[in-house]
Amino acid sequence: MKIALLVSYLATWAFIPHLLLLKKRPSATLAWLWAIVFIPFVGALAYFAIGTDRLKRRRLRRRSLFSARSMRERAESGSTDDATSGLLRGLPSRDRQFLQLVSRINSLPVSSAANVRVLRDAHDFYSALESRILRASHHVHLEFYIWNGDETGTKFLRLLEDAARRGVTVRLLLDGVGSHSFTEDLLEGLKAAGGHFSWFQSLDPKRNRFFLNLRNHRKLQIIDGTIAFVGGMNIGREYEGLDAGLGHWRDVQVEAEGGVVSELQDVFADDWYFATEEKISGGSYFPMTRAPTNHLVHVVLGGPDRRNEPISKSIVSLLNEASSRVWIATGYFVPDDVILAALELAASRGVDVRLLISERNDHPGLVVVGRSYYGELLSAGVRIFEYSAGINHAKIMVADEQWAMVGSANLDYRSMRLNFELNLLFHSSERNRELAGILEHDFGLCQEIDAASFARRPFRAKFLEAALRPLSPML
């Protein structure tokens, strides 16, 4: 028995070469080494389940498979591309150079939108999505992290069934971890009506996938290739504030029309192909828009299939670019060293840096870990507000008077490295003002953290924060 235990213990060390070859950040590598070596069996099992943070997958974006949207045709046909180029030429040189930088970081071109509408809560978003589904004529593509089987989820399933019955192609893509409470028997009506459904599974041994922790956290909805929604909202009664245990739920989604929708359709097509190996192509999915272009928009993609961490680098670049203010709302706050340093440096050079963080959420441990970073941020001049009116789940960033970002990514390790995420970056003084207005209102619903009072918090709170902080890369 002792020999068997010794052999099993030594076998766990076989994970160490794999860990080292992943070339994680040193802090993450050390955290996992600590777990594997000093927590026998459990640490190795945890590493096997959630330790891998990189994934290779085939992507279809901008290949000949998308015949209607090849780069050559887009360059030749395009009022949208011409309009985007015109907007870029009209920018101050610094703003134009910044967009070009973000474009290189994300390996995607700058795009544009005819209209962008900020949807301030679930009531606005659900009403807009319902209206668009009811008017859909060709396809409805929905991608969510969470879809609950409650009355809200059932209502939208009925809408999708009705759309499928009238000949609209419906594709619904859900994450298998986020939507773990959703059962496929709820889809019988949709499937009978001709709708299509798939789990976004990164755990499927039959297809050589073994990564339970690599989740699709994107929230993307596309109607007829002309309308797209992006943001932080899922489908469930809690988003409408109907869960008494959670209370009011703050979240934001944006609705966009114009050329950027084709870029977002590419994102959905890639994700759908990964999940189903079905290729989405053809002009009916990528219609050319002739609507006037008013806003420059950039798609910011993150995921374990992108080694350069484009969302993190885009956020850091925006922090470095700002000269007057950066206001950020995030559902979860567990920053890595790079983002932490960028926040501190921006505040140290006089930028008005504010963080809005939920006082409570569905992962209480993350709140504790997040507070372990408050002291150094407060010392650098960052203002921190804890949202106490309910749950803040919004992911918003405004910088200076012209930049705004909305999407699914939180300021935490998981969003920067592990999850598939999707943000939109806008160059728009109108959207900047609107989102800043939402944040300013929400700051009034918060308790601002006072550095002196925070330093006097109980020892047990300080000790718990210090004990959990080394685990940040694994959360």
N, C-alpha and C positions, 0 to 999 in steps of 0.2 A: 504493500500500500504506500509506504513512504517513497519507494522508488518510483511508483507511478505518479505520485504527487510531484516529485522532483522533476521527472521527465516533462510533465504537463507544464510546470512552472518555467522550465527552460524553453519549452516550445513557444511560450508567449513572447520570448525575446526575438523570435523570428519576425515579429512585426517591426522591430526596430530598424532594420535596413530599409524596409518599405517606407517607414516614416521619414527617415533621413533623405531618401531619394526624392520625396515629394517637394523638398526645398520650401517648406512652410516658413513663415516668419519665425525667427529664433524663439520668441516668446511662446508661440504655439507649439513649436517642436519640443521645447523644454517642458511645457505643461503635459503633453502627451507622454514624453519619456517618464516624467514623474508618475503619471497614472499607471503606465505599463509595468514599471519596475517596482513601485511601492504598494500597488493595490493588485496583487496577483489575481489572475483570471478575470476579475471584474474590469480592471483597466484595459486588458487586452480585448475583452469582449466589447467594451465600449468603443475602443478604437476600430475594431472590425465593423461595428454598426454605424458609427458616425465620424470616424477619423478622416476618411478620404474627402478631400475638398476639390478635386479636379476630375473632369469628365471629358472624354473625347466623343464628339458626335458629328455626324455628317449634317451639313447645312446646305440648303438649297438657294439661299439668297443670292440674287444677281447671277444666276446661272442660266444657261439656255433653256432649262426646264421651264422657266418663267418666260415663255416666248413673247408674251405681250408686254413684258416689262424689262427686256434686255437693256443693258446700258446704251447700246447703239441707238435703239428705238427711242429711248427716253431722251437722249441728246438731240435726236433729229426732230421729235414731234412736239416739242414740249413748250407750251405756254407756261406750264408750272415751273420747269427748270429755268426758263428765261426770266420769269417773274422773280424767282428766288435769287438769281444772279443780279437782277436789278436792285432788289432790296439790299443785298450784300454790298453792292457798289455804293449805295446811299448811306451806309453806316460810317460813323467815325472810325478811323483806321484802327484804333485800339480795340473797339468792339468787334470789328471784322477779323482782326488777328486772333482774338480770343475764340471766336466761333471756329476759325480754321484749326486752332489748337485742339478744341474739343472734338472736332471732326476727325483729326488724326488719332486722338486717344481712342475713339470709339470705332475707327475704321468704317465710318458711315458718312455720307454726304450731308451737308446742311440741307434742310427741307423747309417747307413753308406751309401755312394754313390760310384758308380764306376767312374762316371764323373760328374763334375759340371761346367757349363758354365755360365759366367756372360754376360747378354744381356744389353748393355749400354743405349739403347734408344728404342723407339717404333719401329723404322725401324728394328732393330735387332730382337726384340721380335716378331713382327708381321710376319716377314719373317720365323722365326723358327717355330712359331705356325702353320702358313699356310703349311709349308713343312711337319710337323708332321701329320696334319689333312689329307693331301693328301695321306700319306702313311699308315694311320691307317687301320687296318684289323679287329679289334674286337669291340672296343668302344672308344668314345670320350666323356669325362666328363669335362664340363666347368662351372666354378663358378666365377661370377664377381659381383662387387658392382654396377658398371655403365656399361651399354651397350647402346650407342646412336644409333638412327635410321638413322644416316647419311650414307655417302658413305662407310665409313670404316665399320660400323656395318652391312650394307647391304652386303658388300663383304664377311664378315665372315659368315653371314647367308647362303649365296649361297654355301660356302664351306661345311657347315654343311649339307645342303640339299643334295649335291652331295654325301657326305659320307653316309648319311642315305639311299640313293637310291642304293648304291652298297652293302648294307647289314650291315653296321657298326651301332652299337647301339649308338645313340647320346642322351646325356642328358645335358640340359642347365638350370642352376639355377641362377636366378638374384634376387637381393634385390629389394623389392617393393618400397622403398624410394629412393635409389640411382638411380634406373632406371625408375623414375617416368615419364619421357618423352617417354619411350619406350612403344609402343602400340602393343597389341597382334595380330592385323591384319598383322603385319610384319612377323608373324610366320606361316602364312597359308601354305607357301611352305614347311617349315620344318616339320610341322605336317602331311601334305599330303604325304611327303616322308617317314613317319614313325618315325620321331624324337620325343623326349620327352622334354617337357618344364615345369618348375614350378617357381612360385615366392617363395622366402624365406620370408614368411609373419610371423611377430610376432604380427600383428594386425588382428585377425580373431575371432570375438565373438562366431561364431558357433563351434570353436574348443577351446574355453576357453582361447583365447589369446587377450590381451588388451594392448600391449606394443608397441606403435608406434616408440619409440626411440631406441629399441633394434634391431640394424641393422646388417646385415651380410656384413662386410667390407672386407671379405677375397677375394683374387684373386688366384685361384687355377685351374690349367688345367692338366688333366691326359689323356695320350694317351696309350691305350692298356695295361695299368697297368705297363708299363716299363719306361715311360717318364713322368716327372712332371715339371710344371712351377709354381713358387711362386714369389710374389713380390708386387709392388705397382701399376701396370698398369691395366687399364680398356680398353674398346673398344670404340674408338671415335676419330674423326679427330683431336681434340685438343692435343692428346698425340703425334701426328706426327708433331706438331707445325703448323698446318694448320688453326688454329683460330687466325685471326689477332688481335683480342682483347686481347688474352692471350700471344701470341708470343711463343718463344721457351719453350718447356716443358721438364724438366729433370726428368727422372724416371729410375728405374732399375728393372729388373726381372732376375731370375736365372732359368736355366734348369738343372735338375738332373736326373740321371739314377742310378738304383741299388735298394738296399733294402729299402731305405727311401721312395720309391714310394709307397710301400704297406702301410706304415704308413700314407702317405698322402691320399691314396685311402680310408683308414678308415675314415679320416676326411670328405672326400666328401660323403661317404656312410652315415655317421651320419647326415650331413646337408640335404642330399636328403631325408632321412627317416623322419626327422623333418618336411620337407616341404610337403612330399607326402605320407608318411607311406609305401612306397615301400622299401623292403629290397634288398640290393645289396649284393650278396654272390656268392661263387663258385670260383674254381681255375682259370677260365679264367679272372677273375677280379683281382686276386692276384697271378700272375705267379711267381714261384720261379726264381730268377736270379742267373746265374752262372758267371756273369761278375766279374772280379777282383775288389776288394774294395780298394779305394784309400783315401777316405776322411771320417772322422767321422762327422756325421750330427745329430743335435737334433731338433725335431719338437717342437716348442713353441706355444702353443695354448692359446688364451684368449677369454673370453666371459662372459656374464652375467649368464651363467650356471656354472661358476667356481668361487666359493666364495673366493678363496685364491689369486686371481689376479696374475696368474703365469707369464704373460708377464712383468708386473711391477717388480716382484721379480727377474725374470731372468735378466732384465736390471740392476737393482740395484746390483745384485750379480756380474755381469760383471764389473760394475764400481768399486766395492769394490775389485775385483780380480786384476784389472789392476795395473801395476807398472811403466809403461813408458808413454803410450798414450791411450786416448780414443777420437776418432773422430766420431761425430754423425751428420747425415743429417736427417732432419724431415720436413715433409710438414707443419705440424701445431705444435705449441709449447705452451702448457698450462700445465706445470708440476704440479704434486701434491707435497705435502710437502716431501714425502719420496724420490722421484726422485730428487727434488731440493737439498735436503740435501746431497744425494749421489754424485751429480755433484760437489757441493761445497767442500765436504770432499776430493774427488779425486784430485781436483785442489790444495787444501790446502796442500796435502802431496807431491806435486811436479809432479803429473801426467799432461801431456800435454793434457788438455781437451779442445776440440773445438766443437762448435755447428754451423752447417750450417742451417739457417732458411730462408725461402722464404720472401723476402721483401714485396711481395704481393701475395694474393691467392684469391680463390673464396669466402672466408669468412673474409672480412676485419676486423671485430670485433675481430677475434682471433689474428690477427697481433697486434692490440692495447693491448689486454690482455697479450700476450706473452712478449711485451716490458716492462710490469710492473715488470717482474722478472729480467730484465737485470742488474739493479744496484747491487743487492746482488751477482749475479753470477760474474760480473766483479770484484767486490771487493775481491772475493775469488780466482781470478786468471783464471777464465774460459774465453777463447777467443770466441767471438761471431761474426759470419760472416753472413751478410744478402745478400742473392742471388738476384742480380739485373739484370741478363741476361734473365729473363723470369719468369717461374713458377718452383720452386723446389717442386716436389711431391715425391721424393725418400725417402725411409726409410732405411738408411744404418748405421751400427755401426761397427767400427773396434777397437779392443783393443789389445795393445801390438803388437806382431809380428805374432800371431797365431790364434786369434779369429776374426770372422766376422759374422755379422747378417744382414739378408735382409728379408723384408716381407712387411706386410700391415699396421703395427701398427705405429702410430705417437706418439710423446711424449706429449700426452694430456689426459685429463680426459676421453674423449670418448673412446679412444683406450684402455686405461687401465681398464675401468670398464663397459662400455656400449656396445661396438661393439663386434661382433664375429671377432676375428683377427687371423692371422697366420703368424708366422715368422719361419725362419730356422737359426739355429746357427751352424756355421762351425768351426771345428778345422782344419785349413788349412793355412799354410803360403803363399801358392800361391794365394788363394782367398783373403787373407788379403792384400797382396801387390797390387793385381789388384783393389780392392775396394778403398784402400788408395790412389792409383793413380788417380782414378776418383774424389775422394774428394779433393785431392791436386790441380787437374786441376780446380775444381769448386770453391775452395777458391780464385783462381785468378780472378774469375768472380764476386766476392762479394765485398761489402764494409765492412771492419772490423769496428766494433763498438769501438770507443775510449771512455774510461770511462769519461774523462774530458769533451769532447764535448757532450756526452750523458747527462751528468748532467746539461748542459746549455740549454737543449731543452725547448721550450716554456711552460709556466705554463699551458696553455690549454691542451697540450699533457699529461702533468703529471696528471692533474686533471681527464681527460678522462680515463687514465690507472687505476688510483686509484678507480674511480667510477665503472668501469667494472670488476675489479679484484675479488670482492666478488662473482661475478656471475660465476666464473671459473668452479665450480663443476656442473653447470647446462648447460654449453655450449657443 
